[in-house]
Structure formats: structure tokens, C-alpha cells
């Protein structure tokens, strides 16, 4: 394939494709997923070496739901109708991130700047819905409080839950553990460059 064909498959400019190939800019996860969804060996794109597994067969592709809800990095309302669509992802890519089955994962988007620089507006996140009990302090969690959906770092001290933003200009907030419904732990962040 030509550089232009790779760029078109990955929805990037030819200049971005060239930068990826020269190693000056790391490719985004979204770009690599798009290539793998079209049967392109992402390992070959990254390293010039072919993967040991075939890429385009159904048995090594899995589906993950993406919901059209953008989790507010500060907060956003989650009380409307939510559309769901399926993404086909290479099993090997997913297994490099987690051992959780694909049916327990959800792709969503971040909204706002309260988690900057870790998570930026529009970033893709993969949420592990099998992790619904906060057992790891300061990890990043997707949650709702009433009709408000958010992605925050969480710290628990007794009955008090502190919701932390990575943006130093955004003050911490507090909630009672009974107010919070944990959707899952954010296990992956992908960013379009």
C-alpha cells in the first residue's frame, strides 16, 4: 500500500502518515484501530515486522460497544437517550491492554478539560465495566452521580469520596459513596493526533 492509502484508511493526512513511519510522531490508538479494522497489520506499521498472527480473520476480531455519551471530565448530563454502535477491534490489540472480556468493555469519549493533561476533550477511553468497586486509590474511574456522568480520579477516606481532577486549576470535589454509581475503571486512553 502507498502512504496515501494508509493515510486514507487511518483518516489522517499523508504528512501524518509520513511522520508515523519516520518515528517522529507515535500513531494514535484510534489510527491503529482503523487500520486493523481494514485488515492491516498494525504491528507492521509500527515496527516493519509482521505479526505472528493473521490480522483480518473473524476469529481474531472482537466487538466492543461504543456509547455516544461523552463523559464530562468535569461533568455532563447522562439522562438522555444513548446510542450504541459496535467497533471491531483486533483481539491481540485488546489482549495487550486487558484480560477482561470484550463484552465487559465500553468505548466512550471525554468531554471538557478538567482531566488535562492526562485526558483531553474528545479522547477515546475504554472503560472496564467489570471493575465496579473502587479498590485502587487515585485510578481514573467513569461514574455517575444522579444524572451527571464524569471521569475522575477517586480517593476514598471512610464515607467520604474525593473526586480529583488532573487539571490543577480545577478544585477537588467531594461526594458520599452512596451517591456514586461506578460505571467502571478507565483502562485505556486513545487520542487523535
N, C-alpha and C positions, 0 to 999 in steps of 0.2 A: 504494500500500500504506500501511497505517497504521503508526504507530510500534510498536504491539504486534505486528503481523505481521512487521516487520523484526526485532524483538527475538526472536520465536519462531524465525525462520529461522536467526538467528545464535546461538541458545542463550544469550542474555543477558537481563537484566531490562529492563523498559521504561525504568527510570531510567537504566540504562547506555546504552540506545539514545538517549535524550534528551541525555545528556552527550556522546555521539559527535556528534550532529547540531549541538549548540551549539559544538562545537570545544573544550570544556573537557577532554576526555579523548580521546586518539587511539585509534581502534579497533585491536584486536589483529589480527594476520595470520590467526589461526585463525577469527575472526569474519568477516573479509572473504572467506576461502576458502569458508566455509559459504554465504555469500550468493551468491558466484559459482557455486557448485555447484548452486544453485537458480535460476540464470539471472538473478540480479540484477546490475546494472551497479555494481560496487564503486566505480568512478570517480565515478559519480553520487552514491553515498552519501557519498563523501569530499568532493567538490567542488561538487556540484549541477550539474555539466556532464556531458552524455552522452559516452560513449566513441565514438571514430570507428568501432570495430569492433562487430559484433553479439556478444553475450555467450554466448548459450545454444546455439550450434550445435556439433555434434560436432567439426568441423574446427578449432575454436579452443579445444578442451579436450584436455588430455593427462593421462595417468595416471602417478602416482608411487606406488611401493610404500612402505607404512609397515610397519616391523617392530615387533613388540611388545616388543623388547628395549629396556630403559631403560639408556642408557649412564651408568654411575656417574660423577658429577662428581668423586668420589673414586675409586671403582671399584665394579663389580658383577660377579657371575658371568655368563658368557656361554656356559655349557656345556649348557644345556637346549634343549628344542625351541622354535623361534622361529616364531610365527605371522606371516603376511604378509597384508596387505589392501591394496586399491587405493584411492587417492584421485583424484578427478577435479579438476584444477586448470586455471584459465584459462591458456591459452598466453601471453597478454600479461603476466599477473602473473609467470609463471615466467621469461619472457624479460627482465623488468625486473630479475631477480636474477642470472641466469646465461645463458651461451650453451651450456652443457653439455646434451646431450640428456636428456630425462626418464628414459630407461631407465638412465642412469648416476647417478640421484639416489635417495636413500632418506630417508624421514622417520622420525625416531626421537624419543625423549624423553630429557630429562636427569633424573638421579636424584641427590639429595643437595645439599650446599651449598658444595662446595669451589671452585666457579667463580663464586660470588656476588661481586659484583653483576651480572656480565656474563650469566651463565646461572643460572637458578634451578630448583629442584626442579619437575619437571613441564613445563618449557618444551619446545616443539616445536623440533627442529632439522632442517635439511635438510643432508644430507651428500653432497658431490660425490665419488662413488667413482672418478671418472676421475683424481683427484689422489691418487695413492698414494705418491708420493715427496715427502718433506718438503723443499720448496725455499724456503719462506718462514718465517723465524725468528719466533717468538712468535705465529704464527697459531694458531687453535684447530683441533685435529685429533681425530677419532674413531679409536680404536685398540684393539687387544687386546694383552695380554701374557699368554701362556698362556690360561687360561680367564677372565681378568679383562678386562672391557670398560670403557673410560673415555673421557672427553672432557677434554682438557688443552691448554694452550699448550705448545709444544715448542721447545726451544732445543738445537741440536747444536753440540758442540765436539769435533772429531775423532771418536773412537769413543764418546764419552760423550753421552748424551741426557738432558737435564734436563726433567722434567715439571713444569710450573708451574701453580699454582692461582691464581685471581684473588682468592680469599679470603685476606687477609693472615694469618689465624690458621692456615692450612694450610701446612706447610713443603713446599718443593720436594722432589721425589724424583728418583732417577737410575736409568737403565737402560742396557743396552748395546744398540746399534742392531740387533743380530741377534735380540734378544728381542721386539722390537716388530713387530707386523703392523699397518700403517696401513690402516684401513678407508677413510678419505677425509677431506677437509677440510670443516669446518663452514662453510657459506657463508650460512646464514640462521638466525636465532633468532626464533621466534614465541612470544608469551606471552599467556595468557588473563588478562584484567583482571577 
